[in-house]
Structure formats: structure tokens, C-alpha cells
Amino acid sequence: MSRLPDPPAPAVTWEPEVLEAVRATPAPLYAVALPDTAGHGWNISLLDGDGDGEVRESFTATDL
């Protein structure tokens, strides 16, 4: 079985303040993707995982 190549190194180095802000932001636990009505992309919703299923963010993607 062949091994996958190592991922490329990040192009930037994040400052500690940015990393702290990212770590302090709760991450969504669920992502739901449904085809859009025109059939050209996907409607994606990020849901909070605290049990109420509240939509945190919604967006459309075309290249998945």
C-alpha cells in the first residue's frame, strides 16, 4: 500500500494572538450540504453542536 505524500508547509506563520482567537472560537460540530435548486452547487450550513441545531453560518459552494 502506497503512502500519501506529506502535505505542503503552510505559506504563513500565524501569530500567537491569532491562534488564541481561533482556539477560543467554538467550532461547529455538524456541516450539512444539500444540492442547490439550480443544480450548480451546494448549499452548506454549519450547525452549532450544543443540541439546538442553530445555524451558525450558511454559504454556497460550487467546487466540491
ZIVENLIN-V425646 format. One record per residue. N is the residue number from 0. PSI is psi in whole degrees, -180 to 180 (* if undefined). OMEGA is omega in radians with two decimals (NA if undefined). Layout:
n=[N N]
psi=[PSI PSI]
omega=[OMEGA OMEGA]
This chain:
n=[0 1 2 3 4 5 6 7 8 9 10 11 12 13 14 15 16 17 18 19 20 21 22 23 24 25 26 27 28 29 30 31 32 33 34 35 36 37 38 39 40 41 42 43 44 45 46 47 48 49 50 51 52 53 54 55 56 57 58 59 60 61 62 63]
psi=[129 152 142 148 155 143 154 155 145 147 -23 159 127 141 153 -33 -37 -45 -39 -42 -41 -44 -29 -15 122 136 145 147 -15 138 132 127 125 144 141 165 -25 -14 19 0 -160 140 121 132 135 122 140 145 19 12 -21 -11 23 136 121 -39 145 143 168 138 144 -23 80 *]
omega=[-3.11 -3.12 3.09 3.10 3.10 3.10 3.13 3.10 3.11 -3.12 -3.12 3.02 -3.10 3.06 -3.13 -3.14 3.13 3.12 3.10 3.13 3.12 -3.14 -3.13 -3.13 3.13 -3.12 3.06 3.13 -3.10 3.00 3.14 3.12 3.11 3.10 3.09 -3.03 3.13 3.12 -3.10 -3.11 -3.09 2.96 -3.07 3.09 3.04 -3.06 3.03 -3.11 -3.08 3.05 -3.11 3.09 -3.13 3.13 3.12 -3.06 3.05 3.09 3.13 3.10 -3.13 -3.07 3.09 NA]
